[in-house]
Amino acid sequence: MASNPSQLLPSELIDRCIGSKIWVIMKGDKELVGTLRGFDVYVNMVLEDVTEYEITSEGRRITKLDQILLNGNNIAIVSEHHCLMLQLLLTSSHIYLVSALV
């Protein structure tokens, strides 16, 4: 395994996040924050203590889930949770989450 983070494979970066809170942006209008419990070679992920944020025609919907299995084909972006606030402030399309998480 490479020691320099810039030389890590994507799967190694995700593996380092097991047990940590992550932020997942799905294809479509859903984003999730939860604790990563595991993943496979297809980047299917199991998250626990999940908060799901969804934009609907009625507005923003927030759902709390004990556990969820995400299909890797539908995942667009994965980020460590501690970087979340800075990324949200810099990403105008996801700014709607700031008020819910602050």
C-alpha positions in Angstrom: 0.0 0.0 0.0 1.3 3.5 -0.8 2.0 5.8 2.1 1.5 9.1 0.3 -2.2 9.9 0.1 -1.8 11.2 -3.5 -0.6 7.7 -4.5 -3.4 5.7 -2.9 -5.9 3.8 -5.0 -9.5 4.8 -4.7 -10.4 1.6 -2.8 -7.6 2.3 -0.3 -9.0 5.7 0.4 -12.4 4.3 0.9 -11.0 1.6 3.1 -9.4 4.2 5.4 -12.9 5.6 5.9 -14.4 2.5 7.4 -15.8 3.3 10.9 -15.8 7.1 10.0 -18.6 9.4 9.0 -18.7 10.0 5.3 -20.8 12.2 3.0 -22.2 10.4 -0.1 -23.7 12.3 -3.1 -25.9 10.0 -5.1 -26.9 10.4 -8.8 -30.1 12.3 -8.6 -31.3 14.4 -5.8 -30.1 12.5 -2.7 -27.2 12.9 -0.3 -26.4 10.9 2.7 -24.2 11.3 5.8 -23.5 8.2 7.8 -20.9 5.9 9.3 -19.2 3.6 6.7 -19.3 0.0 7.9 -18.1 -1.7 4.7 -17.9 -1.8 0.9 -17.1 -4.3 -1.9 -15.3 -4.2 -5.2 -18.3 -2.6 -6.9 -18.3 0.2 -4.2 -21.7 -1.0 -2.9 -21.6 0.5 0.6 -23.2 -0.2 4.0 -23.8 2.9 6.1 -25.1 3.1 9.7 -26.7 6.0 11.6 -27.6 7.6 8.3 -29.2 11.0 7.6 -30.6 11.1 4.0 -31.3 14.5 2.4 -33.5 14.7 -0.6 -34.9 17.5 -2.7 -38.5 16.9 -3.7 -41.1 19.0 -5.5 -42.4 19.9 -2.0 -39.0 21.0 -0.7 -36.2 19.3 1.3 -37.0 16.0 3.0 -34.7 14.7 5.7 -34.9 11.0 6.7 -33.1 9.2 9.5 -32.2 5.6 8.9 -30.5 3.0 11.2 -28.7 1.3 8.2 -28.7 1.4 4.4 -27.1 -0.5 1.5 -26.1 1.8 -1.3 -25.7 0.5 -4.9 -22.3 1.6 -6.1 -23.6 2.3 -9.6 -25.7 5.2 -8.1 -22.9 6.8 -6.1 -21.4 10.0 -7.6 -19.1 11.4 -4.9 -17.8 10.1 -1.5 -16.1 12.5 0.9 -14.9 12.3 4.5 -17.4 14.0 6.8 -14.9 16.4 8.4 -14.4 18.1 5.1 -18.2 18.4 4.6 -18.8 22.0 5.8 -16.0 23.5 3.6 -17.2 21.5 0.6 -20.8 22.5 1.1 -19.8 26.2 1.3 -17.9 25.9 -2.0 -20.5 23.8 -3.9 -23.5 26.0 -4.6 -25.6 23.1 -5.9 -25.4 21.4 -2.4 -25.7 24.6 -0.3 -29.2 23.5 0.9 -27.6 21.1 3.3 -25.7 23.7 5.3 -28.8 24.9 7.2 -29.7 21.3 8.1 -26.2 20.3 9.3 -25.1 23.5 11.2 
